[in-house]
Amino acid sequence: MKHIIILGDGMADWPVESLGNKTLLQYANIPYMDKLAKMGRCGMLKTVQDGFHPGSEVANSSILGYDQNEVYEGRGPLEAASIGVDLAPDDMAIRCNIITLEDGNIVTHNGGNLQTEDARVLIDYLNEHLATESVKFYCGVQYRHLLVIKGGNKHVICQPPHDHPGEPWKPLLVAPSDSPKGESEEDRMTPQETADLLNDLILRSQELLAKHPYNVEKAKRGERQANSIWPWAGGYRPHMVPLTKTFPQIKRGAVITAVDLIRGIGTLAGLRVIDVPGATGLWDTNYEGKAQAAIKALETDDFVYVHVEASDEAGHDGDLELKLKTIEDLDSRVIGPVYEAVKDKDVAIAVLPDHPTPVAHRTHTNEPVPFLIYAPGIEADSVETFDEVACKQGRYGQLEKDGFIKELMKI
């Protein structure tokens, strides 16, 4: 039996008054998700372990069965793995968004939907003026980039920019936190030194980016500028056991995503990364290309992880109609084609979000998410639709930690 997980990032939500107090999954037209839920088994999954922030790095690696107490190092090192940056033992890698500030507030975490080709120019410009022997920027995808600090200390408090839209940025600057007792960091900066360095880079980036021709032209057109870096989620190189060593069923696996973070998780989990032309991480991503890449991968691979970011971005933007569209697009343009292609084969299909990103809240929350598992011949439970309410009555109940991946791999 081969296995595929199709994940709609941030797809879960809260009841919405304008939708008759239904969640978006309850309201959306998702015939394939409902069909698979009815033919398969459902449940709820706690993807965010106690004590951890509900970030996609936590949720997605938890879905794959990794204990956060053993592997968590933040987004930075995962994205370093994704773009091929080999971290030295004394390196700290930290996610570095290019964001939009206006009138002293964070307007958007994505630099006005900054595109990679423009971001590469800005990252080169920042390296030209800010890089040193211990500081270097690396270009990622769109607004998501990487900052590596040699000797940096991960024990700093950084605020994710997508958690604070419309809020003043100055109170959100980096602050030091306490290092755990017994942790040797004599070869590193102190938390205070690291926080001071990061805040200096933020302020200097704002001066530099305001003068760059890209932003000068954006300002002339009255468009949002990509006018500040914002570092967050730093850590050291994580130690993750490849899935092939944990599950003998997986001899070869693949990950399909437009997001560096998920590419990094996949790389460290021992999965090969499949690039899909036109995959953007937004509502306009190449859904069909991802579906066809997954179908092709299942010809040679035992395990495929398909990640679609679009619903999460719509949730962060607070755009109800767009988020509904991304959920329906995932159903009709990815899940449907995959199911139709493999329905007569020995392939188990799982569908779930990684966490909710409610449109009313515009950031991640840590509530359990619904999931379904379908395979030919599986004994169905009583669930008729795929949503946050119906799946609570599913046969699996509520799972956590590696419970989901173990149940999937039993099939």
N, C-alpha and C positions, 0 to 999 in steps of 0.2 A: 504494500500500500504506500503510495506517495502522499505527500501532505503539502497543502498550500494555505497560507494565512493571508487574507486580504484585509488590510487595516485602513479604516477611514479616520485619519487623525482628527481628534477633537469633535467627532461626529455626535457624541452624546450631548444632551442638553437638558434644560429645565422646562417645565410646563410654561407655555406662552399664552397669555390672556387672549391675544388677537387670533390665536389658533384654536380657540375654544378650550383653553387650558390643556391642550395636548403638547407633548414634546414634538420636536421636529421629526423624529423617527416615527412617531405615531401618526403625524399629519402627512408626511411625504408619501409620494407614490413610489413604492419600492417593492415591486412584485417579486423580484428574484430573492431579495433578503427574506421576505415573508415566506416564499415558497421553501427556501432552504431551512428556515426556522420550523416550518410545519413538518417537513420531512425528516428533520434531524432532532438534535437535542440542544437545549439552551441552558443558560445559567447567567450568573453575574460574577464578575471578576474584580477583585480589589487589586488594582494595578500599582497603587502607590503605598509602599510600606510605611508604617507609622514612623514619624520622625523625619520624613523626606518631603521635599517640595514636589508638587505635582507637575514636574517637568516631563517633556517627552522622552528625555534620556532615561529617567527613572521608569516610566511606564512601559516603554518599548523593550528595554532590557529585562524588565520583570516579566513581561509576556513571554519572553524567550526562556524564562526560568532562572535568571540570575538573581542571586541574593544581594540586595543593595548594600548590606552591611559588609559584604566581601569585595564588591567590585566598584562601588560608586566613587567616581573621581570628578564628576561634573561633565559638562558638555565639551569643554575645551579639548581634553585629550581624545575624546571620541572623534571630534572633527579633525584633529591632527591626523589620526589614523586614516580618516576618509580621504584626505588630500595628500597622503603620502609623506607627512612630516614625521620623521623618526625622532622621538623625544629622547634626550639624554636623561640620565637619572636625576640631574639637578634642575631640569627644565620644569617650568610651570606653563601649561597651555591654558589659555582662557578665551572663551568665545568673545568675539568683538563685532558687535553690530555696527553698522553705519545708520544712524537714526536721523529723525527730523526734529529740531527744536524751533519753537516760535514763541515769542513773547515770554520767555523764561519757562516754558512748559515743554514736556515731551508730547509731541503731536502724534507721531507714529514710530513704531519700532523698526520699520522697514525702509527708511530713507525715501519715502514717497515712491514705493515700488521700484527701488533701484534695480537695474538690470546688471548682469555680471560683466558685460563688456565695459560699461561705464564704471562699475565698481573697481575693476582691475586698474583703470587709470588712476583712480583715487588712492587705491592701496599703494601703487608704485610711488605716487606723490608723497604719501605719508612716510613710506620707507626712506625716501630721499631726504626728508627733513627731520624725521624722528628716530630712525633706526640707529642703534649703537651695537657694540659687541654683545650686549645683554638684552637688547630689545629688537624684535623683528615682527613685522606684519606679514601674513600670508593671505592671499586672495582665496575665498571660498566661492559660494554661489549667491548671486543677488546681493542681499544686504548682510548675509551671514559670513563672517570672516574670522580669522584666528590671529591671536597675539601670543607670542612665546617670549617669556621672560626667563633668562638664565639666572638661577638662584632665587626665583620668585617664591613667595610663600602663599600657599592656598588658603590660609586661615584669615581671609578677609570677607567682609560682608558686602556683596554686590547685588544690586536690585535688578531683576530682569526687566528690561524696558517695556515688554509687552504687558507686564503687570501694572503699569502706571501711566496709561494714556491720559492725557489732559492734566497731568500733575506737574508741579514745579520740579525741575531737575536738580537744583542745587542741594536740597535736603536728601537727595538720593545718591549722592556721591559715595565713593567707596570708603568703608570704615574697617579698622582692624577688629579681629575677633581673637579669642583666646586659643592657643594651641593646646591640644589634649596633653595631659600629663604623661610623661614617659616617651613622647614622640621626639626623636632626635632631629633637630633642624639646624645644627651648628654651621652647616655649609650654606645656609640660605639667609636671605634677608629676614628681618623681623616682619611680623604682620603690619606694623605701623609703617615701616619703610616701603613695603609693597603697596600699601594703600596710598601713600604719598606719591609714589611713582605713577600709579594708575591714574590718580586724579590729575597729576601734572600732564599726563598724556592726553586726557580728555580735554582739558582747557586749551592746550596747545593745538590739538586737532581742530578745535572750533575756530581758532584764529586762522589756521591754514586753509581749512575747507571753505571758509567764507570767501576767500580770495580766488579759489580755483575757478577757471573759466566755466566748468560744468555748472557750478552753482550760481555763478554770475548770470549765465544765460537763463537758468531756471527762475531766478529772482525777477529778471526782466519780463518773463512770461507769466509771472504770478503763480508759479508752481512750487510745490513743496521741494525744499532743498535737502540734500544728503549732507548735513552740516555738522555732525559730531560723531565721534566714535563712542561706543558704550560697552565696556568690558564687563563680563559676568560669567559665572559658572566655571571657575578655574579649578585645575587639579593637576595631578601628576599622572604618569602613564599607568593605566589600570591593568590588572591581571585577570583576564577572562579565559576560561577553559573553552576551547572550540566545541560547538554543538556535536560535531562528529565524534568526539570523545565521550560525550555525555549520553548520546542516543545512538546506539548501533544502527538504527533504522536509517540514519542520515549518513550516507557515504559521500554525498556531494550536494551542496546547497547553494542557493542564490538569493540575493536581495535586490529588489527593484524599487528605486526611490529617486526623488529629485533633491533630497535634503541631505546635506553633508553629515549631520548628526546620525541619521539612520544608516548611511553608508559606513560610518565609523563603527557603529555597533555591529553591523553585519561583518565588516572586515575582521574585527577582533573576535567575533563569534565563529570565524572560519568559513564565512560564506563569500562566494565570488560576487562582485558588484556588476550588475547589468545596466549599462547606460542606455536610456531611451531618448532619441532625438525629440525635442519639443516638450520634454517633461520639465515643468516650470516650478512646481510647488504651489501654484496658484489655481484659480478657477479655470484658467485657460490651458491647463496642462494637457498633455497628449494621453488621454484616457485609453483610447484604442491601442496606442503604441504599447502602453504598459500591459494591457490585456494580452496582446499578441506575444509580447516578450515572455510573459508568464506561461502562456500555453506552450511556447517553444521550449522554455527551460524545463518544463515537466517531461519533455521527451528524454532528457539526459540527467536531470537532477531528481533527488528524492524529496527535497524540501525547498519551497519557494516562499519568500516573504515579500509581499507586495504592499508598499506603503504609499498612501495618497494623502497629501498634505492639505488639499484645497479647503476642506470644511473647517480646519483649524484656523486658517488665515481669515476666512469669512467670519468666524466667531470672534476673533480678535478685533475685526473691524466693526463688530456689532451689526452686521448686515444680515437680517433675517431672510430676506428673499434670496440672497446669494447663497447663504448656507443651505437653504432648502434645495436650491438648484444643484449644489455640489454633491449633496447626498443622493439626489435622484440620478445625477450623472454617474456617480460611482456604481449605483445599482444597474443602470441600463448599459453603461459603456465599459465596465470592467467585470463586475460580478456575473452579469448575464452572459457575455461572450465566453468567459472562462468556464462557467457551468455547462453551457451548451457544447463546448469543445471536449469536456472530460467526463460528461455524465455517464458514459458507457464504459469508463475506465476505472481502474482501482486508484482513485484519488479522493482523499478526504479534504473537504473544504471547511475552513473556519473563517468567520467574519466577526469583526469587533472594532470598536474605537480603542484608543489608548487611554483616553481620559475625556471628561466633558470639557468643552470650551463654550459655555453658555453665551448666547448673543447679548443677554441682559447684563452679563458680568464682564465680558470681553477678555477674560483670562481663564487659565486652567483651574479646575477644581478637582478634589480628590475622591469624589463619590465613586463607588463601584460602577462598572460599565457592563452592558449586556454583551453576551457572546452567543454564537451558534456554532455547532459542529455537525457537519453532514458528511456521510459517506454512503455509497451503495450498500444496501442491506442493513443499515443501522436501525435499531428499534427506536422509533420516534417517541417523544414525550407529548404532553398535551398542549404545548405552546403553539399558537396559531399565527402569531405575527412577531416581527423582530423589533423590539423597542424596550425602553427602560422599565416599563411596567410588566409587560407580558413575560419577559425573560426571568423575572423573579420567581415565577412558578415552574421554571424549568427543572429538569431532572438533576442537573448538576448542582443546584442550590447556589451558594456563594463560595467561590474558590479564592485562593490567594497564593502568593509566592509562585512556586513552580507547579501548582495544582493544574492550571490550564494546559500547559505544554505537555505535562505527563498524561493527562486525559486524551489529548489529541494524538500523542504518540502511541497510545494503547491500540488505536484503530489501525 
